[in-house]
Amino acid sequence: MRSKLKRIRGFALVSAIFILVVLAALGAFIVNISTSQQIGSALDVQGVRAYHAARAGIEWGLYQVQSTANYNFSYGTPVVAVGSASANLRHCRGGGTSSTDSFTPAATTMSAFVVTVTCTETTDGAIGGPTIYTIDSTACNQPLAAWSAATPAVQAITTACPNTAPTSNLYIERRLSVTF
């Protein structure tokens, strides 16, 4: 009778250890899933912020083209007469056929992003057709930093998106393009 009781007690100990190991593994699995869900949710929020930063870049680029003095008769000196404005008098920022600018949005929720806006102007000069503008906006949270020689003695860091070699795997980027 005593040997039967010892065998039964030993079996209970093995069962208890097995249950503890299974419960610990289940707990670790739940923590892992919960952490993955939190990271996924945070990346979704950052993705929406990047989208809105890129959209702000599109709006800024559109404003730069639309505010050309010869196109919008309410600007400029002398004032362009009503009816004298021409859609073909608009230009990308700086008056050229293309321009690229980068900025950080002023909104605190988007301040972690850099927005690079490129405006390209294509004119059908052969037949006097309309000018086509393409505005590309890229927002990212890890911009590419490059040295540019502003003057021979001074160098400045410029940042731009997209970054082809981000430093971490939490790189967020959104691109938008508008053609008009």
N, C-alpha and C positions, 0 to 999 in steps of 0.2 A: 504494500500500500504506500509506503514512503517513497519508493522509487518512482511510482506513478505520479505522485504529487511533485517531485523534483522535475520530472520531464514536462509536466504541465506548466510549472512556473517558468522554466526556460523558454517554452514556446510563447508565453505571454510577453516576455522581454523582447524576443525577436520580432514579434508582431508590433509592439510599441515602437521599436526603432524604425521598422519599415514604414509605419504610419507617419512618424516624425520626418523621415527623409522625403516621403511623397508630399507632405504638406509644405515643407521648406522649398521643394522644387516648384510646387504650384504657386507659392508666394513670390518666388523669384520671377516666374513667368508673368505673373500679374503686374509686378513692378516694371518689368521690361516693356510690356504692352502699354502700360500707363505712360511711361517715359516717351515711347515712340509716338503716342497720341499727342502728348504735350508739344513735342518738337514739331510734329506735323501741323498742329494748329498754329504754332508761332510762325512757321514758314508760310502758311496760308495768309496770315495777317500781313507779313512782310511782302508777300507777292502782291496783295491788293495795294499796299502803300507804293510799291515800285510801279504798278500800273498807273496809279494816280500821278506819280512824279513824271512818268513818261507822257501822260496826257497833258500835264502842265507844260512840258516842253513843246508839245504840238501847238498848244494855245499860244505860247510865247513866240514860236516861229511864225505862226499865222499872223500874229500882230505885227511882227517885224516886216513882213511882206505887205500887209494891208496899210501900214502907216507911211508908205512912201509918199512924199509930198506931191509929186506930179500925178499920183493916182487918186489920192483922197483930197478933194478940192478944199477941205476945211483946214488943211495944213499948208505950210509953205509960205514963203515970201518971194515974189508976190503971190497973192492968193490965186489959185487956178480957178478960172471962171466956170460956172455951172455949164455942163455940156462939153467942156474941153478936157475933162479927165479921160484917161485911156487905161484900160486894163493892161496894156502892153508897156505901160510906164512903171509898173511895179518892179521891185528888185529884191533880191535876197539882202540880208543885212550887210551893210558896207557898200552896197551898190553894185556888187559883182554878180557873176552868174552862179556862184556857189559860196557858201560860208559854213563854218563849223564853230559852234560856241558851246562851252560847258558851264554849268552853274549848279549850285546847291539850292534846292527850294527853301524858301523862308519858313514854311510851315514846320513846326517842331516835330510833327509825326513823320515828316518826309526828310528831315535834316540828315538822316544817315545815308541818303542817296545822292549821287551825282548824276546830273542829266546832261547828255550830249545831244545837241540839236544840229542837224545838217540840213541845209536848204540847197536844192539844186534847181537851176532854172534852164529850161530847154525851149528855144525859140525856133519856130519853123520859118526861117527867114527867106526861104526860096519862094514861097507863095504868099508870104505876109500873113501866115496863120497865127493863131493865138500862142501865147507863151504858157508853157506848162510848168508848174512848180511842184516839186516833191519835197516834203518836209519829213525827215526821219528823226525820231526821238528815241534815245536809248537811256534807260535809267538802271543803275546798278549800285549795289552796296559796297563793292570793293573795286573802285575805279583803278585804272591803269595809271600809274604815276610815271612820268617821263621828265627828264631834264631837257629844258630848251634854253638855248643861248639868247636871252633877251638883249644883252649887250656883251661885248667881249669880256668884261670884268665881272659881270653879275649873271648868275644862272637862276632860273626860277623853275619850280616844280609845277607842271601842268597835270591835271588829272582829267581823264576821259573814259568813257565807256564805249564799247564793251571791253572787258578785261579777258584776254585770251589765256592768262595763267593766274587764276585767283589763288589766294594764299590759303583758303580753307574750303571745305566742302559745303559751307553755308552761303554760297554765292547766289544772290538773287538778281535777276535781270529781266526787264520787260522792254520790248521794242514795239513802237507804233509808227505807222507811216500814213501820210495823207498826200494825195495828189489832187491838184485842182488847177 
